[in-house]
Amino acid sequence: MRTGWLIKQRVDYPQKEALHMEPNGVAPRVELRESERFQFTSPLMFENYLTGNYYDGRIVNYSRGGMCFEADVAPEVGVELFIGLDRSPYSSHHDVFRGKVVWIRELSLKESYYTYGVGVKYC
């Protein structure tokens, strides 16, 4: 019988800051954006690049690197979209953007009348 062949080693990993919970039990969101975001609301239509299906939604905010919009349909993370805006935050005309879905979050009725929040990074 072998003894001591598996020795558990103690590894000291660097400690991370404690994540403090907000009073309602929701963890605070960590800001991962490289650019400042700006609030902007306008109707939009997005097309799934692979399927060609169109859906309606509403832009909520944008930054130099991407945007957040709300919709009743949630495209999968990693899917590329074409996003058309009636009013563009970048110009006085309509505009079209190409982006990749990086996150999806289900929304409550208190937050929005849409079902999902979608984060997109511009391609």
trRosetta pair geometry for C-beta under 8 A, 3 or more apart (Angstrom, degrees):
i j d omega theta_ij theta_ji phi_ij phi_ji
2 5 4.5 15 146 -23 125 130
4 7 6.3 13 -169 -66 68 99
19 27 5.9 -1 163 -143 124 113
19 28 7.7 -160 -167 39 86 86
20 28 7.2 22 75 1 79 118
21 25 6.0 -7 176 -134 127 35
21 26 7.3 134 -163 62 82 25
21 27 6.1 -61 -112 -90 69 59
22 25 7.1 -53 73 25 73 16
22 26 5.2 -18 49 64 118 75
22 27 7.3 167 3 -113 90 11
22 28 6.0 115 -45 -60 106 80
33 36 7.5 124 118 -90 131 14
33 37 6.1 -56 -164 -40 178 103
33 63 5.7 114 -164 3 136 178
33 65 6.8 177 -153 48 87 127
34 64 7.7 -77 90 67 92 109
34 65 5.9 80 50 -28 102 148
35 63 4.2 146 93 170 107 113
35 64 3.8 -146 -136 31 172 103
35 65 5.2 156 18 -4 121 98
36 63 6.3 178 89 -128 34 104
36 64 7.9 60 46 -7 60 98
37 61 4.8 51 166 152 114 127
37 62 6.7 166 -152 86 78 22
37 63 4.3 -64 -94 -63 67 106
37 68 7.7 25 -155 2 141 113
38 61 6.1 170 82 -159 36 87
38 62 6.0 -24 58 63 87 73
38 63 6.9 141 8 -86 74 56
38 89 6.9 152 88 -171 124 143
39 60 7.4 -52 -142 160 68 61
39 61 5.2 -49 -103 -99 41 96
40 59 6.0 -15 101 119 91 116
40 60 7.6 96 66 132 55 19
40 61 6.1 112 27 -121 74 39
40 62 5.6 -23 36 11 129 104
40 89 4.5 -18 -144 -88 170 127
41 58 6.3 4 -158 173 83 108
41 59 6.4 177 -131 83 32 73
41 60 6.6 12 -95 -118 77 38
42 58 7.1 170 81 -154 29 70
42 59 5.2 5 51 40 79 111
42 85 5.4 58 106 -163 132 105
42 86 5.8 -152 174 55 110 87
42 87 4.4 -139 -125 57 140 95
42 88 7.8 -116 68 -71 170 20
42 89 7.6 -157 2 -48 134 82
43 56 7.0 -27 -168 -164 99 99
43 57 7.7 144 -161 86 56 38
43 58 5.8 -46 -106 -101 45 75
43 85 7.7 145 88 -147 49 60
43 86 5.4 33 66 5 93 125
44 56 7.4 144 84 -160 50 53
44 57 5.2 -25 69 74 95 84
44 58 6.4 151 17 -108 88 20
44 59 5.3 84 -28 -34 131 90
44 69 5.9 -64 47 -135 143 147
44 83 5.8 -1 179 -174 131 92
44 84 6.3 155 -161 80 75 50
44 85 5.0 -34 -103 -94 94 67
44 86 7.4 -136 -86 -2 46 76
45 54 5.8 3 177 -171 108 106
45 55 7.1 163 -157 81 63 36
45 56 5.7 -34 -102 -101 72 58
45 57 7.5 147 -99 26 26 75
45 83 7.6 160 83 -155 43 49
45 84 4.9 -11 60 60 90 104
46 54 7.2 160 85 -149 35 58
46 55 5.7 -20 62 61 82 87
46 57 6.2 0 2 19 109 124
46 69 7.4 151 -37 81 134 155
46 71 7.1 -70 29 -78 124 152
46 75 7.5 -95 121 -27 134 136
46 81 4.8 -2 -174 -177 115 127
46 82 6.7 161 -155 82 61 49
46 83 4.7 -17 -102 -103 93 72
46 84 7.3 -178 -82 20 42 68
47 52 6.5 -15 -174 -152 109 36
47 53 6.9 163 -150 81 63 37
47 54 5.1 -28 -94 -94 81 71
47 55 7.9 161 -86 18 35 69
47 81 6.4 145 70 -161 47 71
47 82 4.5 -4 52 55 105 100
47 83 7.9 -155 22 -70 67 36
47 84 7.8 44 -10 -8 99 103
48 51 4.4 17 95 41 127 98
48 52 6.8 -46 74 8 81 17
48 53 5.0 19 27 50 114 86
48 55 7.9 54 -27 -1 90 108
48 75 5.9 172 -97 -117 100 122
48 79 6.1 -35 -141 169 92 132
48 81 6.3 -43 -101 -105 39 78
49 79 7.1 173 30 172 95 80
49 80 4.1 -11 12 93 147 96
49 81 6.2 -133 -28 -91 91 22
49 82 6.3 115 -81 -21 82 85
49 98 7.7 61 -81 -146 128 98
50 79 6.9 -96 9 -147 115 97
50 80 7.4 107 -29 51 85 88
55 71 5.7 66 133 -166 124 134
55 72 7.4 -145 -173 57 118 78
55 73 4.6 -105 -132 42 156 133
56 71 7.0 162 97 -131 44 93
56 72 7.8 23 72 20 81 101
57 69 4.8 78 133 153 132 118
57 70 5.7 176 -168 87 98 46
57 71 3.4 -51 -94 -82 119 91
57 72 7.6 -160 -93 5 80 63
57 114 6.6 61 -139 -125 79 151
57 118 7.6 -37 -153 27 162 125
58 69 6.2 170 85 -161 36 87
58 70 5.1 -11 58 56 89 96
58 71 7.7 170 19 -71 60 59
58 114 6.7 -156 29 -37 105 141
59 62 6.5 0 -180 -49 126 103
59 67 5.8 -41 -142 176 107 132
59 68 7.4 110 -161 82 63 49
59 69 4.7 -51 -100 -98 49 96
59 85 6.3 -4 -19 -108 138 119
59 89 7.6 -129 127 -28 152 117
60 67 7.9 140 49 173 66 85
60 68 4.8 -48 59 101 108 98
60 69 6.0 166 0 -110 83 34
60 70 5.8 78 -45 -20 116 98
60 117 7.2 -27 5 -134 153 100
61 67 6.8 -179 96 -152 48 68
61 68 5.1 20 52 41 84 107
62 66 7.3 -145 -149 113 64 37
62 67 4.2 -20 -106 -104 80 94
62 68 7.5 -149 -73 21 44 64
62 89 5.2 177 43 43 147 157
63 66 6.0 12 55 52 93 59
63 67 7.2 -178 21 -80 62 49
65 121 6.0 -25 155 -142 92 82
65 122 6.1 -149 -177 24 40 99
66 99 6.2 110 -132 -143 88 136
66 102 7.3 -32 -140 11 166 130
66 119 6.6 52 137 178 138 77
66 120 5.1 -175 -165 97 104 57
66 121 4.2 -62 -80 -106 132 42
66 122 5.4 -155 -88 -16 60 74
67 83 7.4 -155 58 112 139 167
67 97 7.3 94 6 84 132 165
67 99 7.2 -126 33 -51 93 171
67 119 7.9 -177 96 -148 38 49
67 120 5.4 -5 59 59 76 103
67 122 7.8 71 -5 -54 86 89
68 117 6.2 -1 -176 -176 106 99
68 118 6.9 158 -156 79 57 47
68 119 5.4 -22 -102 -99 82 66
68 120 7.4 173 -87 19 32 76
69 83 7.3 175 -15 -142 154 136
69 117 7.6 167 90 -153 30 56
69 118 5.4 -19 65 59 76 99
69 120 7.1 7 11 0 100 120
70 107 6.6 1 -134 -19 112 158
70 112 5.1 -127 -145 -178 156 160
70 114 3.7 136 155 59 108 151
70 116 6.8 162 -152 86 60 49
70 117 5.6 -33 -97 -99 76 60
70 118 7.3 162 -96 13 24 82
71 74 7.1 160 82 -75 103 46
71 114 5.7 35 -8 -166 3 132
71 115 7.4 -38 106 50 46 82
71 116 5.7 -24 67 65 70 98
71 118 6.1 -1 20 -5 108 128
72 114 5.7 -120 -60 -150 64 77
72 115 4.8 76 -133 12 55 111
72 116 7.1 128 -130 17 13 90
73 115 7.9 73 -39 57 23 122
73 116 7.3 -77 88 29 18 132
74 104 4.8 82 -162 -158 117 141
74 106 7.9 -48 -68 -82 147 70
74 115 7.3 -97 -41 104 99 106
74 116 4.2 166 -80 -97 100 171
74 118 6.7 175 -133 -80 69 108
75 79 4.6 -117 162 68 114 141
75 81 6.2 177 19 -68 174 121
75 101 5.1 -168 95 -50 108 154
75 104 7.5 -167 66 -82 54 129
75 118 6.7 59 37 -133 91 142
76 79 4.9 101 63 -27 78 117
76 101 6.7 143 97 74 37 145
76 104 7.9 -76 -138 -23 24 144
77 101 5.3 -129 -122 114 38 102
77 102 6.6 38 -147 -161 93 16
77 103 6.6 19 -108 -95 113 27
77 104 6.2 -122 -60 -6 88 102
78 100 6.6 -18 -152 -176 29 105
78 101 6.4 -35 21 68 25 89
79 100 7.2 163 82 -150 31 65
79 101 5.1 19 52 18 79 120
80 98 6.7 7 -177 -177 104 91
80 99 7.2 174 -149 94 64 29
80 100 5.3 -37 -95 -94 67 74
80 101 7.9 -140 -78 -1 22 77
80 123 6.5 16 -134 -45 111 149
81 98 7.3 173 88 -150 47 49
81 99 5.7 -17 59 65 91 76
81 100 7.6 156 15 -98 77 24
81 101 6.6 74 -14 -44 117 92
81 120 6.5 -74 48 -122 124 135
82 96 6.1 -5 -177 -174 97 107
82 97 7.4 157 -159 80 49 43
82 98 5.7 -25 -102 -98 65 73
83 96 6.9 154 79 -158 47 55
83 97 4.6 -17 60 61 101 94
83 98 7.6 177 16 -84 79 23
83 99 6.2 -4 -2 21 123 111
83 120 6.9 117 -35 110 147 174
84 94 6.8 15 -177 173 89 112
84 95 7.4 176 -148 91 53 41
84 96 4.9 -19 -98 -102 75 82
84 97 8.0 -176 -74 21 32 66
85 88 5.1 121 87 -86 127 62
85 89 7.7 -42 144 -7 168 72
85 94 6.1 -180 91 -155 60 68
85 95 5.2 0 52 56 104 83
85 96 7.7 -171 18 -80 70 36
85 97 7.6 33 -10 -2 106 104
86 94 5.6 -49 -146 -106 28 100
87 94 7.2 -52 -68 -95 22 58
88 91 4.8 19 81 47 132 75
88 92 7.6 -36 55 8 95 6
88 93 6.3 9 16 79 120 50
88 94 6.3 120 -32 -161 100 20
88 95 3.4 68 -91 -1 135 126
90 95 6.2 73 52 -81 107 169
91 95 6.0 126 39 -65 109 122
97 120 7.8 111 117 125 127 138
97 122 6.1 -79 -173 -115 114 97
98 122 7.1 82 79 -157 58 68
98 123 4.7 -59 116 48 98 113
99 120 3.7 71 127 168 142 112
99 121 5.8 162 -162 78 99 33
99 122 4.9 -59 -97 -99 95 38
99 123 5.7 -175 -107 -12 31 83
100 120 6.7 149 68 -155 30 72
100 121 5.4 -22 59 61 86 89
100 123 5.8 95 -24 -66 93 101
101 104 6.7 15 177 -54 121 96
101 118 6.0 -57 -130 -170 103 105
101 119 7.1 102 -160 77 60 56
101 120 5.8 -42 -95 -98 48 75
102 119 5.0 -63 65 106 91 103
102 120 6.7 148 8 -117 88 20
102 121 5.0 62 -34 -14 130 106
103 118 7.5 167 90 -156 56 42
103 119 4.1 23 51 38 92 123
104 116 5.7 -19 -168 -169 96 122
104 117 7.2 151 -161 81 46 56
104 118 5.6 -7 -108 -107 74 70
104 119 7.5 -135 -64 21 36 77
105 116 6.8 141 74 -160 43 68
105 117 4.4 -12 61 58 98 105
105 118 8.0 -161 26 -69 68 33
105 119 7.9 53 -4 -17 100 100
106 115 6.7 -39 -145 165 74 74
106 116 6.0 -46 -106 -102 45 70
106 117 7.9 -89 -11 19 2 79
107 111 4.5 -122 -168 81 99 127
107 112 4.6 -9 152 42 151 110
107 114 6.2 53 51 89 145 74
107 115 6.2 158 46 168 93 21
107 116 6.2 178 0 -104 96 13
107 117 5.3 104 -59 -28 110 92
108 111 5.0 96 55 4 74 101
108 112 7.9 110 69 32 44 66
109 112 7.8 -106 -141 69 26 39
109 113 7.2 34 -144 -104 69 50
111 117 7.8 -60 137 -47 139 121
112 117 7.4 133 11 -66 151 91
114 117 7.7 114 97 -68 117 56
